[in-house]
């Protein structure tokens, strides 16, 4: 991966460079799936958090849980989720937008006073396409995309995952970006593209 490719991962479609990582321990909660899938998702979260050398916790002092993952079969189910409209004030317009775009996933980030990630809401509609994806692959992909504020164009043309034999794994170069992003000497928030050069300098290089 080149410095330009690292920069592109955090350069939004409007041209702005925007980077943020979690500024607090992650506390996940999952809605709408069976216990087996919850276990898979939490395993994926733990794997990514360990990779990043970040932390998880039992509760968040402000929200209780700060990484909320909602599975549904139809976006129109979301307004019926108790109290969700209090967490997502524009919930009904969002549902209209997701239906119009025929989307099957969506993420909303909330930020603290310094700009670090304080919460993430992940919405997944199990449509015909996602129904063919294994729970392990789906959960790992979602958690990779929730551990950092990536560009809205990141991973559009190439998945962060790869298949090795019968196993889906995180691509080494993406794993290296995540590790570099959570290096203690790196800032929690950045809006200058020179940050990408600092990330690149801390990435593990292939031998």
Helices and strands as residue ranges (DSSP letters): H 3-8, E 19-20, E 28-31, H 35-52, E 67-72, G 75-80, H 84-87, H 91-101, E 105-111, E 117-125, H 128-131, H 135-144, E 161-164, E 167-170, H 172-181, E 189-190, H 194-202
